[in-house]
Amino acid sequence: MKEKKNFPFSDRFWSEMKTAASRILMIDYDGTIAPFQMNRALAFPYPGIIELLRKINKLNGNQVAIISGRTLFELKNFIHIKGIHLFGSYGMEEEMQGFQENFRISEEEKTILEQGREKIVNAGIEAHLEEKPYSLAFHVRGVKEGDELIKTVFQLWRPLVKSGSISITPFNGGVELTAGKTKDFAIKKMLCNAPLNTFAVYIGDDIPDEPAFKAVNKCGWGIKVGARKNPTSAKLFLKNSQEIISFLKRWVIEQTEK
């Protein structure tokens, strides 16, 4: 098949995947399996993605997880796959087959996030602000003066940063003031609960995915989507959504072809 013949990854990668007793496929949402949109409520998955993930999740020994900066509530509006593992808010929210867990942040962290919100409001730029349970996201996608706004927000939020607690993270189309976990928390939790020698993959496209790449690389493969213009901890690369779809098709082929 075309997906198998022309796919760029080495035979070693696919051999390890096929012969593993168990496999975990962990994937970011926005920019990875769904296109970026000005209206985030319209960022539906690329055609064919959901059905491929559903097939993979049903195959013997597989577990699929979506790990996103979106809230769990938002994520569930886009992902309807029975038995899939969902992590929202960079791992602070989790749901799997009826089990749901939401982590708490401290009163001090809540206060700092409120201070961050007030700084944006006082600057008169709150129209670009998204308030989440554990963070504040400032969006500038499609905004002409976006770069200048990002510089302003960094200056406003920088005094609020607290090591190990409150951080500022740029992302494709904005910047976020975050309290709590980064994506490596979700990765480590998945790997900790997995059988020994599980074949693990994480696919992402942006700066918030870097902690996840580092975590999964210890026993698996971090795969970055997009151009290789910035330093990354990912081991492998996919160019675009077409290659993501080809990758998922190849995964299915390797497990079902005799």
Sequence and secondary structure as in RCSB ss.txt:
>XXXX:A:sequence
MKEKKNFPFSDRFWSEMKTAASRILMIDYDGTIAPFQMNRALAFPYPGIIELLRKINKLNGNQVAIISGRTLFEL
KNFIHIKGIHLFGSYGMEEEMQGFQENFRISEEEKTILEQGREKIVNAGIEAHLEEKPYSLAFHVRGVKEGDELI
KTVFQLWRPLVKSGSISITPFNGGVELTAGKTKDFAIKKMLCNAPLNTFAVYIGDDIPDEPAFKAVNKCGWGIKV
GARKNPTSAKLFLKNSQEIISFLKRWVIEQTEK
>XXXX:A:secstr
 HHHHS  S HHHHHHHHH S EEEEE  BTTTB   SSGGG    TTHHHHHHHHHHSTTEEEEEE SS HHHH
HHH   TT EEEEGGGTEEEETTEEEE    HHHHHHHHHHHHHHHHTT GGGEEE SSEEEEE TT TTHHHHH
HHHHHHHGGG BTTTEEEEEETTEEEEEES  HHHHHHHHHHTS TT EEEEEE SGGGHHHHHHHHTTEEEEEE
S   S    SEEE SHHHHHHHHHHHHHHHH  
